[in-house]
């Protein structure tokens, strides 16, 4: 049955999905796949399907925010996808995380709205340990700069207490912030899906978020390299997990 929002059905089956926020980032995914086919583009959900080392992969954008990610997780599961990885951007919340460095999330603070609709906030937002271990291995093998730890998923850039909240969570060791990781981890865990999130740092701690994100959107500097690296790490990690699951 064709899903209401992503507009895909079981005929579009792939075991794994790579999930950026920006529809334009789907083109970056496509450049690393073979036999690529455009599927659908409905609302924020632009999708393709292709193969990586013979393994079918869906690339699908999810837009901004946890709610749209949760919808994508539910509908992708309905067509049989069992491994989902977010590739997105983050603003660093610690010194020493450079532009284009990868943040491999070991868990997420649930300050998003979507995950709270599913279950009490005491329920943790955590990824599949095998998948993040594979991400770390691939990053090491390729000598990519990466960091592992907890990220913050929040709701907006522009609310009045943003600076104060960022300082509070930075003091608690949070590595970076995005909108979507907590939703992916929470809904994925509840639905028995293998999840992971790799974030490309586009804002150095202490710099202006708007200026840095604008630079990233125009494809400038090290952040464009980080985007390619997160795609490569994700594809290889999903491939290795699939090999393990099929032994």
N, C-alpha and C positions, 0 to 999 in steps of 0.2 A: 504494500500500500504506500502511495506517495505521501511523504510527510508534509505537514501543513506549512512549515516555514522554510526548511532547507530544500524542499521540493525533490528529494531523492527517495528511491525505493530500493527493494532488495536486489533489483537488477544492477544497481550501482555498488554492490557489496565490495568492501575491502576490509581486511582485518584491522588496519591501522588508519588513523586520521591525524593529520598535522593541522593545527588550528591557530593561525595568526589572527590578529584583530583586523588589520587593514586589508581590504580586498586587493590592493595593489601588491601586497606581499605574496599573494598566491602566484604571481609571475615568478618570484624568486624561487619558490618551491618547484614550479614547473621546470625551471632550468636545470634541476638536479634529477629529474625523472625521465623515463623513456615512455614512449607510446602514450603521450599525454592527450587527454580529451577534455574539452570544456563540458561541464555538466549543466549547472544552473546558476542563475544570479537573481536571487529574490531578496529584497530588502538588503540587509547587510551580509547575507550568506551567498558568497560567490564560491563555487566549487569546481574542482577538476579531479580527474583520476588518472593515475599513471603507475609505472612500476619502478621500484628501486631494487636492483639485484634480483629481479624477477618477482618481487613481492608487491602486490597491489597496495597503493596508498591513495587515500583521499586527501586533498588539500582543500580546506574550507575556512573562509574568513568568518569571524563571529562578531565583528563590530566592537563597540566599546561597552564594557560593563558586564557584571556577573550574570544578569538576567538572560542576556542573549547567549552567553556561554552555556548556561544551564539548559536552555531550549535546544541548543545544538547537541549537547551530550545526550539528552533524552531521545532525540530523533535519530541521531547516529546509532545509538544502541538498538533502536527499533529496526534498523536495517542490517544489524549484525556486527557492527564495529565493536571491537573489544579492547583496543588500545588507543588512547587519545593523548596527544601532547600539545600543550600550548607553547607557541613561540611568540614572544611579545617583547615589549620594551618596558623598562623600569627606570625609576629615578633612584640613584644610590642614596643610602641613608647612613653610610659609613665612609670615613676617609680611606683612601687606598684602593677604591674601586674605580678603575679608569673607564673612559669612554670606550665602548665596544667590548668591554669585559663581559663575560657571561655569568649570570647568577643562576645557579641550579638550586631550585627551591626544595628544601627538606620539609617544609611545612609553611602554613600561612596563618597570619592573624586574621580572624574573620570579622572585619569591619565592613564587609559588603552587605547589601540587603538580601541578595538572592539566596545565599546559603542559609540565612536565618529563617527563611520561609520553609525550609526543609526540616530543620532539626535544631534543638537547643544549642546555644553557643558553646556549651561544655564539650560538645562533640568535636574532635580535632579535625583539622583540614590537613591531611597528609597524603603524599604520593605513594606510588608503588615502589618499594625499596629496591627491587631488582632493576626497575627501569632507571631510577636515578643513579644507581651504581654503574650501570652501563653507560649513562651519559658522562659520568666522571671519568670512566676508563677511556672513552673516545676522546674527550677533551684533553686528557693527559697525553694520549698517543699522538695527538696532533699539535701538542705544545700551545694550545689555546689558553689564554688567560681566563681563569674561572674562579668562582667563589661559591661555597655551599653554606646554606643556613636558612633562617626563617625570613619570609617576606611578609609585607603588610598589604592586604587587599582592602582598599577603601572605596569611597563612592564618588568623589569629585576633586578637581584641582582647586576650585575657586571659593570654597566655603571659608568663613572668617577665621576659624580656629586651625586652619591647615598647618601653619608654621608651628604653632604650639604642639599640635599632635605629632608632627614629624620629629620635633626635638624629644618629645616624651618617648617615642618608640625607638629612636636612634640610641638613646641612653640604655635601652633594654637589649641592644645588640641586633636589632632588625637590620637586614642588609639593604633592602630596597622596597619600593612600593609599586603596585600596579592596581588594576581594577578587578582582574578576572581569576587569578590563581586559586583563591579560596573557594570560589564557586565550583571550579573544575574539580578540585580535590574532594570537596564534600559530596557533591552529587555523584561524582565518579565512584567514590568509595561506597556510597549507599546503593549504587547500581552494579557493583561488582565489575568495575571497569579499571583497567590498568592506566594510571595517569602519571604525568610528569609535566613540569613547567620549566622552561629555560627562558630567561629574560636577558635581553641585550641592554646593557646600561647606556642610557642616552642623556643622563644628567649627573654631573659630578656633584657630590655632596657640598652644599653651600652655594651652588650656582642657581641662576634663575631658570625655573622649569620651562616657562613659555619659550624663551630664547633657545634653549637646548633642544626641545622637542621640535621646534620649527626647523632647526638645522638638520635634524634627523629626517624629517619628512621630505626635505629637499634632496636627500641622498648624499649629504656631505660627510667628510671626515671619517673617523674610525668607526662610527656607529654603523655605517653601511657594511663594513667588514664584519662587525659583530653579527649583523643580520644574517649574512651568508654562513657564518660559523654555527649559529644556532640551528639553522636548517640542516647542515651537514651532520652535526652531532645528533640531532633528533632522529633523522632518517636511519643512521647507522645503529643507534641504540634500539630503535623499534625493530629493525631487522634482526639484531642479535637476540632480542627478547622473543621474537617469533620463532627463531631457530630453537631456543630453549623450550618453548611451549610445545613445539611439535616433535620433540625427541621421543 
